[in-house]
Amino acid sequence: MGQLFYASMANPRTLGWILSFVYESHLIHGRGIGLRSIQEAAQRYYEEKIESYFHLGKFLHDSFGERASIFSLKELLEALVSRARELRHHTSDVIRKIPGRHPTSHFHVPLSYERLFSTLELNFFLTKYYEMTDRSARKVSVFALNYGLCFKYDIRFGRPLGEREFRLYFVERFFDYSAIVSAYLSKNQEIVCNNPDCNHRFSYDQLEAIQLFGMLCPQCKKGTVCVTNLSRKYAEELRAVEKDLLLPPTELGILQTLHTESHPLRPISIAGELDCSRQLISWRGKKLAERGLIERTENQQGQRLFEITETAEAAYFSDAGSDQLDVGE
């Protein structure tokens, strides 16, 4: 039960998918549920339902800045995962007391950095675990990386049990990711006044105070301070996407669902997956069919079915494997 809680973080939808995957891989074959089966199901859920967020963001019908903002978060996530993998080889007095390999799935940052992770948390790449006081008496937010992500990238999930001192394991100084976040902000985020006569740049530490005054520039008192997240690492890849391939999020979701399931689906099944109405899926499906991206057929009961075309597979998913996190060997 504990592993199912970690794998789903008590999210009913996530738990339902994981149990469904376990049923397909083990229960129908007469095999019981064990730790390995839960880990494999969680990894499958991560790869099929979560990991595609960045891949689909590349084809989102939005401005280059909005798409670059999505991929800047991918850079942040890559930095978090890379650090978690590095810490597998870290040693300290606390770690020496842990039998076997120590977990590195959690990290903490000051409360002021918490809102930077809201989009990643909304898309289930990580989850806020709780708030604690760290070794320097600061209030910090403790985050946990996605369970399936951890299994995929060979990161042990959880915290040590037994010793009383392990209750503060997540706020050990080597789990302080403040430096990683600070480096990300200095590289990827621009906070600039939009008044061409001003163009003053501000630091992230000043942002909260500026927000209290409706983003009015405190330097010139005329312009508006704008926050822009840019992905310098993936900028060229985003620019290479043809404008004709850009689609609204619902239509991208339909293609992703059909690609993942690999068989024709009824609109109502796709609607349940995307949390929208069957009517919306039917309408958007008609538009996709007009562009040659899906085929609309009927089954023997006269029910409408959608199936992704080879054209759509080649255009949107031929390089999907290259969109995994770049975290080194």
C-alpha positions in Angstrom: 0.0 0.0 0.0 2.9 2.4 0.8 4.3 1.9 -2.7 1.0 2.6 -4.3 0.7 5.8 -2.3 4.2 6.9 -3.4 3.4 6.0 -7.1 0.1 7.9 -7.2 0.7 10.5 -4.4 -3.0 9.8 -3.5 -4.2 11.1 -6.8 -7.3 8.9 -7.7 -6.8 9.2 -11.5 -3.1 8.3 -11.3 -3.9 5.4 -9.0 -6.6 4.1 -11.4 -4.1 4.1 -14.3 -1.4 2.4 -12.4 -3.8 -0.3 -11.2 -5.1 -0.7 -14.8 -1.5 -1.2 -16.1 -0.8 -3.7 -13.3 -3.9 -5.6 -14.2 -2.8 -5.8 -17.9 0.7 -6.8 -17.1 0.2 -9.1 -14.2 -3.2 -9.9 -12.8 -4.8 -11.2 -16.1 -1.8 -13.6 -16.4 -2.3 -14.9 -12.8 0.7 -13.1 -11.4 0.4 -11.1 -8.1 1.1 -7.5 -7.5 4.6 -6.8 -6.2 7.0 -3.9 -5.9 8.4 -4.5 -9.4 5.0 -4.5 -11.0 4.0 -1.2 -9.4 7.3 0.4 -10.4 6.9 -0.8 -14.0 3.3 0.5 -14.1 4.3 3.8 -12.7 7.1 4.2 -15.3 4.5 3.3 -18.1 2.1 5.9 -16.7 4.9 8.5 -16.7 6.0 7.7 -20.2 2.5 7.6 -21.7 0.6 10.2 -19.8 3.2 12.7 -18.4 6.4 12.7 -20.4 4.5 13.8 -23.6 3.9 17.3 -22.1 7.1 18.6 -23.5 6.8 16.8 -26.8 3.4 18.2 -27.4 4.5 21.7 -26.3 6.8 21.8 -29.3 3.7 21.7 -31.6 1.4 24.0 -29.5 -0.3 26.7 -31.6 1.1 29.6 -29.6 3.8 32.2 -29.8 7.4 31.1 -29.8 7.8 32.7 -26.4 5.1 30.5 -24.9 6.6 27.4 -26.3 10.1 28.4 -25.2 8.7 28.9 -21.7 7.5 25.3 -21.7 10.9 24.1 -22.7 12.7 26.3 -20.2 10.9 24.2 -17.6 12.2 21.1 -19.3 15.7 22.5 -18.7 14.9 23.1 -15.0 13.6 19.5 -14.7 16.7 18.1 -16.3 18.8 20.0 -13.8 16.8 18.6 -10.9 16.9 15.0 -12.2 20.6 15.2 -13.0 21.3 16.4 -9.5 19.3 13.6 -8.0 21.3 11.1 -10.0 24.6 12.7 -8.9 23.6 12.4 -5.2 23.4 8.7 -5.6 27.2 8.7 -5.1 27.2 11.3 -2.3 28.4 10.3 1.1 27.9 11.8 4.6 27.5 10.7 8.2 23.8 10.3 7.7 24.1 8.4 4.5 26.6 5.9 5.9 23.9 4.8 8.4 21.5 3.9 5.6 21.7 0.2 4.5 21.8 -0.2 0.7 21.5 2.6 -1.7 20.1 5.9 -0.2 17.0 7.6 -1.7 17.5 10.9 -3.6 14.0 11.5 -4.9 13.3 14.6 -2.8 14.7 18.0 -2.5 13.9 21.3 -0.9 14.0 25.0 -1.8 13.0 28.2 0.0 9.3 29.1 0.0 10.0 32.0 -2.3 11.0 29.6 -5.1 7.9 27.5 -4.8 5.8 29.1 -7.5 8.5 28.3 -10.1 7.5 24.6 -9.8 3.7 25.2 -10.2 3.6 24.1 -13.8 5.8 21.1 -13.3 3.6 20.1 -10.3 0.4 20.7 -12.3 1.6 18.2 -14.9 2.7 15.7 -12.2 6.5 15.8 -12.9 6.9 16.5 -9.2 4.7 17.0 -6.1 5.0 19.2 -3.1 5.5 16.9 -0.1 5.3 19.3 2.8 7.0 22.4 4.4 9.8 22.1 6.9 12.5 24.1 8.6 15.9 23.3 7.2 19.3 23.1 8.9 19.7 26.9 8.6 16.3 27.5 10.2 14.7 28.6 6.9 11.2 27.7 5.9 11.5 25.4 2.9 9.2 23.5 0.6 10.0 19.8 0.1 9.3 18.4 -3.3 9.2 14.8 -4.5 10.1 13.8 -8.1 7.5 11.6 -9.9 7.7 8.0 -8.8 7.7 6.6 -12.4 10.3 9.2 -13.4 12.5 8.1 -10.6 12.3 4.4 -11.6 13.0 5.3 -15.2 16.1 7.2 -14.4 17.3 4.8 -11.6 16.7 7.1 -8.7 15.6 5.4 -5.4 12.4 6.9 -4.1 11.4 7.6 -0.5 13.3 8.2 2.7 15.1 6.0 5.2 13.1 4.4 7.9 14.0 3.6 11.5 16.5 6.1 12.8 15.0 9.2 14.5 17.4 11.5 12.7 16.1 10.3 9.4 13.0 12.4 10.0 15.0 15.4 8.8 16.6 13.5 5.9 14.9 15.7 3.3 16.3 18.9 4.7 19.9 17.7 4.8 22.1 20.4 3.1 22.9 18.3 0.1 19.2 18.3 -0.8 19.1 22.1 -1.0 18.5 22.8 -4.6 18.6 26.6 -4.2 21.8 26.9 -6.3 20.2 25.0 -9.2 17.1 27.2 -9.2 19.3 30.3 -9.0 21.4 29.2 -11.9 18.2 28.4 -13.9 16.8 31.9 -13.3 20.0 33.7 -14.3 20.2 31.7 -17.5 16.6 31.4 -18.6 14.5 34.1 -17.0 14.3 37.8 -18.1 12.4 40.3 -15.9 12.5 43.5 -18.0 10.5 46.8 -18.2 8.7 47.0 -21.6 9.2 50.8 -21.8 11.8 51.2 -24.7 13.2 54.3 -22.9 13.8 52.2 -19.8 14.4 48.5 -20.5 15.6 48.1 -16.9 16.3 44.5 -15.8 15.3 43.2 -12.4 16.4 40.2 -10.4 14.0 37.4 -9.3 14.3 38.6 -5.7 12.6 41.9 -6.7 9.7 40.3 -8.5 7.5 39.7 -5.5 7.7 43.4 -4.5 7.0 44.5 -8.1 3.9 42.3 -8.3 2.5 44.1 -5.3 2.2 47.2 -7.4 0.6 45.6 -10.5 4.0 45.0 -12.3 4.5 48.8 -12.6 8.1 49.5 -13.3 9.6 51.1 -10.1 12.4 52.5 -12.2 10.5 54.7 -14.7 7.0 54.6 -13.2 5.6 54.2 -16.7 6.3 50.8 -18.2 5.2 47.4 -17.2 7.6 44.7 -16.0 7.3 41.6 -18.1 8.6 38.1 -17.1 9.9 35.9 -19.9 11.2 32.4 -19.7 13.4 31.4 -22.6 14.9 28.1 -23.5 18.2 28.8 -25.0 19.1 25.1 -25.1 16.0 24.1 -27.2 15.5 27.4 -29.1 16.7 26.1 -32.5 14.7 22.9 -32.1 11.5 25.0 -31.6 12.3 27.3 -34.5 12.7 24.2 -36.8 9.0 23.2 -36.3 7.0 24.2 -39.3 4.1 26.5 -38.5 1.7 24.3 -40.4 2.2 21.6 -37.8 1.1 23.8 -34.9 -2.2 22.8 -33.3 -4.4 23.7 -30.3 -3.9 21.7 -27.1 -7.1 19.7 -27.5 -6.2 18.5 -31.0 -2.7 17.6 -29.9 -4.3 15.7 -27.0 -6.4 13.7 -29.5 -3.4 12.8 -31.6 -1.4 11.8 -28.5 -4.2 9.6 -27.1 -4.6 7.8 -30.4 -0.8 7.4 -30.8 -0.5 6.0 -27.3 -3.4 3.5 -27.5 -2.4 2.4 -31.0 -6.0 1.4 -32.0 -9.2 3.1 -33.1 -11.1 4.9 -30.3 -14.6 6.3 -29.8 -14.8 10.1 -29.2 -16.3 9.4 -25.7 -13.2 7.4 -24.8 -10.9 10.2 -25.9 -13.0 12.8 -24.1 -12.6 10.8 -20.8 -8.9 10.9 -21.2 -8.7 14.6 -22.0 -11.4 15.7 -19.4 -13.6 17.4 -22.0 -17.0 16.8 -23.7 -17.6 14.2 -26.4 -19.0 16.9 -28.6 -15.8 18.9 -28.5 -13.8 15.8 -29.4 -16.2 15.0 -32.3 -15.9 18.6 -33.6 -12.1 18.7 -33.3 -11.8 15.3 -34.8 -13.6 16.4 -37.9 -11.1 19.2 -38.3 -8.2 16.8 -37.9 -9.7 14.5 -40.5 -9.9 17.4 -42.9 -6.2 17.9 -42.5 -5.5 14.2 -43.0 -4.3 13.6 -39.5 -7.0 11.1 -38.4 -9.4 8.8 -40.1 -13.0 8.7 -39.0 -14.8 5.3 -39.5 -17.7 3.4 -37.9 -17.8 0.1 -36.2 -20.5 -2.6 -36.7 -22.8 -0.9 -34.2 -22.6 2.4 -36.2 -20.4 4.1 -33.6 -17.9 6.7 -34.7 -14.2 5.7 -34.4 -11.1 7.8 -34.7 -7.7 6.4 -35.8 -4.4 8.3 -36.3 -3.0 8.3 -39.8 0.5 7.5 -40.9 0.9 11.1 -41.9 0.3 12.3 -38.4 2.5 9.6 -36.9 5.4 10.7 -39.1 4.8 14.4 -38.5 4.3 14.4 -34.8 5.8 11.2 -33.3 8.6 10.0 -35.4 11.2 11.7 -33.2 9.3 11.4 -29.9 12.1 9.3 -28.3 14.5 12.3 -28.7 12.3 14.4 -26.4 13.2 12.5 -23.2 15.1 14.3 -20.5 18.7 15.0 -21.2 20.3 13.9 -18.0 23.5 12.2 -19.2 24.5 8.6 -18.9 
